[in-house]
């Protein structure tokens, strides 16, 4: 079901315009220099921004850039970040499909994929953010030694992703099939907190691209 459009959306986004990058391609290769940070992390599909806001607050020395295509939920993330007065969190209102247009090779130290759409139908498999097409994009922008953190409540998607990671030149660093089984671990998204409170296991893995020639 389509989400009802929030009232005064344009005005609410405009009030947070200082956090929204409208031409990210102009910052390609210059994010760190332009904003004065030494590390850049990117979240794909930040939703309402709980994770990105708390992560940025916890590590003020790191620049976080969160992508979210739906302005209906992006506005909540923007307002959360603005209320915190965060200077190290910025947002882009785009999909992940054109990631190398916004970030130069080796510019990103970490990518977060939190509870992405599982696209369960086989005919939609190419849309999964952990599929081969997207993994090639991540490889292009991640710096040497950089990593990707992936979390989901969807076990079939998780198993699919593990297979694709190893098939496409990524090393599995850590794998968890019940991340919070012994108690909450790390920063949760809104979905994650809801699922955890319902007793649903959360899966997580950390991967690194294997450098060319070492596969």
Backbone torsions as a table, in degrees:
resi	resn	phi	psi	omega
1	UNK	NA	133.8	-177.6
2	UNK	-70.6	136.0	-179.6
3	UNK	-70.5	134.8	178.1
4	UNK	-64.9	133.1	-177.9
5	UNK	-66.1	132.3	-175.9
6	UNK	-72.4	144.7	-179.6
7	UNK	-68.1	148.9	176.8
8	UNK	54.9	34.3	-173.6
9	UNK	-59.8	-49.9	-177.3
10	UNK	-60.4	-42.2	-179.4
11	UNK	-67.2	-39.0	179.8
12	UNK	-66.2	-40.6	177.6
13	UNK	-66.4	-40.2	-179.6
14	UNK	-60.5	-35.4	179.7
15	UNK	-66.7	-20.3	179.9
16	UNK	-110.3	20.8	-172.3
17	UNK	-59.3	-25.3	-179.2
18	UNK	-67.7	-14.0	180.0
19	UNK	-102.4	-5.8	-174.5
20	UNK	-106.6	120.5	178.9
21	UNK	-92.0	112.8	-174.1
22	UNK	-91.1	-16.8	178.0
23	UNK	-132.4	67.1	-174.5
24	UNK	-62.7	-24.2	179.9
25	UNK	-62.7	-24.8	179.4
26	UNK	-75.0	-16.6	179.5
27	UNK	-99.0	-1.2	-179.0
28	UNK	-54.2	122.8	-179.2
29	UNK	82.6	-2.8	-175.9
30	UNK	-129.1	9.6	-177.4
31	UNK	-56.0	-51.5	-175.2
32	UNK	-68.1	-43.9	179.3
33	UNK	-63.8	-42.9	-175.4
34	UNK	-66.8	-38.4	-175.3
35	UNK	-104.7	-2.5	172.5
36	UNK	78.3	38.5	177.8
37	UNK	-122.7	164.5	-179.2
38	UNK	-110.3	-4.0	179.3
39	UNK	-143.2	138.8	-179.1
40	UNK	-123.9	127.8	175.3
41	UNK	-122.7	146.3	-174.3
42	UNK	-127.0	132.1	173.4
43	UNK	-108.5	130.7	180.0
44	UNK	-98.1	117.9	-179.7
45	UNK	73.2	67.7	-173.3
46	UNK	-77.9	-10.2	-179.6
47	UNK	58.6	-130.9	-177.3
48	UNK	-82.6	1.9	167.1
49	UNK	87.1	7.2	-178.4
50	UNK	-57.6	-48.1	-177.3
51	UNK	-65.3	-49.7	-175.9
52	UNK	-63.4	-38.7	179.7
53	UNK	-66.0	-46.3	-178.4
54	UNK	-69.4	-35.4	178.1
55	UNK	-66.0	-43.3	179.2
56	UNK	-66.0	-37.7	178.2
57	UNK	-66.7	-36.4	-178.4
58	UNK	-73.3	-27.9	-177.6
59	UNK	-130.7	78.2	-175.5
60	UNK	-65.8	-14.8	179.6
61	UNK	-86.9	-0.3	-178.9
62	UNK	-111.5	138.2	174.9
63	UNK	-89.4	124.2	177.4
64	UNK	-108.9	134.5	174.4
65	UNK	-124.6	122.4	-176.2
66	UNK	-111.0	128.9	178.0
67	UNK	-98.8	136.8	175.1
68	UNK	-155.4	121.2	-176.3
69	UNK	-77.9	-35.9	-176.0
70	UNK	-80.9	111.0	178.8
71	UNK	-68.1	-17.8	179.8
72	UNK	-68.1	-30.1	175.1
73	UNK	-101.5	-28.9	178.3
74	UNK	-57.3	-36.1	-178.2
75	UNK	-60.2	-34.9	178.7
76	UNK	-68.4	-41.5	177.3
77	UNK	-62.0	-43.4	178.7
78	UNK	-60.5	-45.0	-178.4
79	UNK	-67.2	-36.0	176.5
80	UNK	-63.0	-46.0	-179.4
81	UNK	-65.6	-40.1	179.5
82	UNK	-65.2	-39.6	179.8
83	UNK	-63.8	-29.9	179.2
84	UNK	-83.1	-13.3	-178.1
85	UNK	68.3	29.7	-176.2
86	UNK	-72.3	137.2	178.0
87	UNK	-104.5	-14.8	-173.9
88	UNK	-107.1	22.1	177.8
89	UNK	-132.3	123.8	178.9
90	UNK	-127.2	160.9	-175.6
91	UNK	-128.4	148.1	174.3
92	UNK	-128.2	131.5	-177.2
93	UNK	-92.4	66.9	-175.9
94	UNK	-143.3	170.0	171.3
95	UNK	-87.9	171.1	-179.7
96	UNK	-83.4	-5.1	-173.2
97	UNK	-59.7	-29.9	-175.6
98	UNK	-113.5	34.1	-175.0
99	UNK	-50.9	-45.1	-178.9
100	UNK	-66.0	-12.1	175.4
101	UNK	-78.1	-20.2	-177.4
102	UNK	-103.3	-24.7	-177.4
103	UNK	-130.5	136.3	-177.4
104	UNK	-78.6	162.7	177.0
105	UNK	-55.1	129.0	177.9
106	UNK	73.7	12.7	-176.0
107	UNK	-83.6	-24.6	-173.4
108	UNK	-103.0	133.4	179.9
109	UNK	-92.8	-25.7	-178.9
110	UNK	-153.8	141.8	174.1
111	UNK	-118.8	134.2	174.9
112	UNK	-109.4	130.3	170.8
113	UNK	-122.7	107.7	-174.8
114	UNK	-115.3	111.8	171.4
115	UNK	55.6	52.3	178.1
116	UNK	-73.1	164.5	176.8
117	UNK	-60.0	124.9	-177.5
118	UNK	-74.2	-16.0	-177.7
119	UNK	41.1	68.4	-171.3
120	UNK	-64.8	-26.7	-179.3
121	UNK	-70.6	137.7	179.4
122	UNK	-59.3	-33.5	-178.3
123	UNK	-71.5	-12.6	177.2
124	UNK	-106.7	8.3	-174.8
125	UNK	-57.1	-32.8	-177.6
126	UNK	-66.7	-14.5	179.3
127	UNK	-86.2	-11.5	-178.6
128	UNK	-65.4	132.6	-176.5
129	UNK	-68.6	-7.4	178.3
130	UNK	-109.2	14.1	178.5
131	UNK	-85.8	171.5	-174.4
132	UNK	-55.8	-41.4	-177.9
133	UNK	-60.2	-43.5	-179.0
134	UNK	-76.8	-34.1	179.1
135	UNK	-60.0	-35.1	176.8
136	UNK	-65.6	-36.4	177.5
137	UNK	-65.8	-42.0	-179.5
138	UNK	-64.6	-40.5	179.3
139	UNK	-59.5	-36.4	-178.0
140	UNK	-66.2	-38.8	-172.5
141	UNK	-96.3	-19.4	-179.3
142	UNK	-72.9	139.3	176.6
143	UNK	-77.2	164.7	177.1
144	UNK	-61.1	127.0	-175.9
145	UNK	88.0	-4.7	178.2
146	UNK	-72.3	167.1	-176.8
147	UNK	-142.2	172.5	179.5
148	UNK	-130.7	130.7	178.4
149	UNK	-109.3	123.5	-176.4
150	UNK	-123.3	129.7	177.2
151	UNK	-130.9	143.7	178.0
152	UNK	-159.0	157.7	171.4
153	UNK	-99.4	-2.4	-173.7
154	UNK	-97.2	103.7	-175.2
155	UNK	-63.2	-43.8	176.8
156	UNK	-57.9	-40.4	177.0
157	UNK	-64.4	-39.4	-179.4
158	UNK	-63.5	-46.4	-179.6
159	UNK	-64.9	-41.4	174.9
160	UNK	-57.6	-45.4	-176.6
161	UNK	-64.9	-42.3	178.9
162	UNK	-59.3	-41.9	178.6
163	UNK	-64.0	-44.0	-177.5
164	UNK	-68.6	-35.7	178.5
165	UNK	-59.3	-49.9	-177.4
166	UNK	-70.2	-32.3	178.6
167	UNK	-71.2	-23.2	-172.2
168	UNK	-114.5	29.9	169.5
169	UNK	80.0	30.7	176.0
170	UNK	-116.9	143.6	178.5
171	UNK	-96.4	129.1	175.2
172	UNK	-78.7	116.0	-178.5
173	UNK	-90.4	-45.3	179.4
174	UNK	-146.1	144.2	178.9
175	UNK	-137.7	130.7	179.2
176	UNK	-132.1	130.3	176.3
177	UNK	-103.9	-3.6	173.4
178	UNK	-151.5	72.3	-170.9
179	UNK	-53.2	-41.9	-175.1
180	UNK	-102.5	20.2	-175.6
181	UNK	-58.4	-32.8	-179.7
182	UNK	-104.8	14.2	-178.4
183	UNK	126.6	156.8	-175.9
184	UNK	-56.7	138.4	-179.5
185	UNK	-127.3	122.3	173.9
186	UNK	71.3	-167.4	-178.0
187	UNK	-86.3	132.8	-179.6
188	UNK	-103.0	150.3	169.4
189	UNK	-81.5	173.2	176.2
190	UNK	-61.4	-45.6	178.5
191	UNK	-60.9	-44.6	-176.6
192	UNK	-61.3	-43.9	178.6
193	UNK	-62.2	-41.9	178.5
194	UNK	-62.5	-48.0	-178.5
195	UNK	-65.7	-40.5	179.3
196	UNK	-62.3	-42.1	179.5
197	UNK	-66.6	-22.2	176.7
198	UNK	-86.4	-1.7	179.4
199	UNK	83.5	14.4	-179.3
200	UNK	-85.0	133.9	178.5
201	UNK	-69.8	142.7	178.7
202	UNK	-108.5	130.6	178.6
203	UNK	-98.7	143.4	177.3
204	UNK	-145.9	146.1	169.0
205	UNK	-143.9	155.1	175.2
206	UNK	-119.8	130.4	-178.5
207	UNK	-130.4	157.4	175.2
208	UNK	-131.3	141.0	174.7
209	UNK	-69.4	133.6	175.3
210	UNK	-77.6	126.2	-178.2
211	UNK	-57.4	146.9	178.4
212	UNK	-55.1	136.3	179.4
213	UNK	93.0	-10.9	179.6
214	UNK	-108.5	-0.3	-177.2
215	UNK	-73.6	NA	NA
